[in-house]
Amino acid sequence: MKLSMASIKTLLCVTFISLSIIQLAVSTDPDILTDYVLPPNTTVTDPNYFTFTGLRTLVDATYPIAFTAIKVTQNEFPGLMGQSVSYAILEFPIGSINPLHIHPRATELLFVIAGSLQVGFVDTSNKLFTQKLVTGDMFVFPKGLVHFQYNSNATEPALAVSAFGSANAGTQSIANSVFNSTIYEGILAQSFNTSADIVETIECGLKG
């Protein structure tokens, strides 16, 4: 994946736009009573604390062989602590998918920088909202709802950036949470109206 100067400028532009939109939204992070938050046992900082260089690897890089999310949360960038914003760069090789998941603590605002994506979410009435996005489109995934993104293009990869209204939005995989945990297989079988053998097959597939 090589980013042209135009792509880099687009990425920077949408970063500022997304930040503005997310900051206008009601955040789930608690308000802070100081200008910024420092890690425990830290009293002195410098401009490096407010700088993140971890995305430099994207410039002139190639697409990965599988879907990859490069997260920029307070865990990777402590300067975000208390600021109610975080990011993720989403790289979609041909035919790849960001599987069903939720973000329990934040709304997600996705911007397609290159390629196209099929996206969707399911609301609490089990209504599915899907959309085909192309370069330049944005889509919002409401907080806590099950959603996905899929690159159905057979010839072109896709690149997107997602902004979140929390410094640590959290990501919970639906498949792993259900089938790759310690929930009793009999409960899963009854919940999905299937057999324990099928549940075991799904569990083995996820672990493999």
C-alpha positions, 0 to 999 in steps of 0.5 A: 500500500503506497500513499501518495501525497494527495492521499496523505493530505486527504488523511490529514484533512479527514483527521481534523474534520473527524476530530471536530465532529467527534468532539462535538458529540457527547463523549462517554469519557468522564470530564477531566478537571485539568488541561491534560492527564499524565500517567501515574507517577509522572509530573513532568512532560514535554511535547513528545508526550503529545506526539504519536509517530506510530503511523509513519509505517503506513507511508510507502507500505504495502497492504497486509495479507489479512485485515489489519487495524492499527489502533491509536488509543490511550494504550498506544498513545498516552497523550490521549488520556482524558481527551475523549478521542482515539483513532484506528487505521483499517487496512482491507486487502482484497476480499477481507473483512472486519468481522462482527464486533462492537465498541462498548464505549464509543460511537465510530465515525469511519472515512474511506480513504481509498477503495470501497467497503460494504458496511453495516450495523444491526440496531436493537430491533434487529434491523440491518442497515447496510451501505456501499461506501466508496472513496470519500464517503463517511459512515457512523456506527452508533455506540454499542451496536453490532457492526462490520466492514467488508471489502467485496472488491475483487481487484482493489484493496481499501483503506479507511480511518475511524474516529471514536468519541473515547480515548479507549472505545474498546473492541469486543468480537462477537464470535470470540466472545460467544464461541471462544470463551468458557460459556458452557457448550450446552448453553450455546447449543440451546441459545442457537437452537443447534447441537453441541457438535456444531458448537464445538466445530465453530469453537475449533475453527476460531481457535485454529 
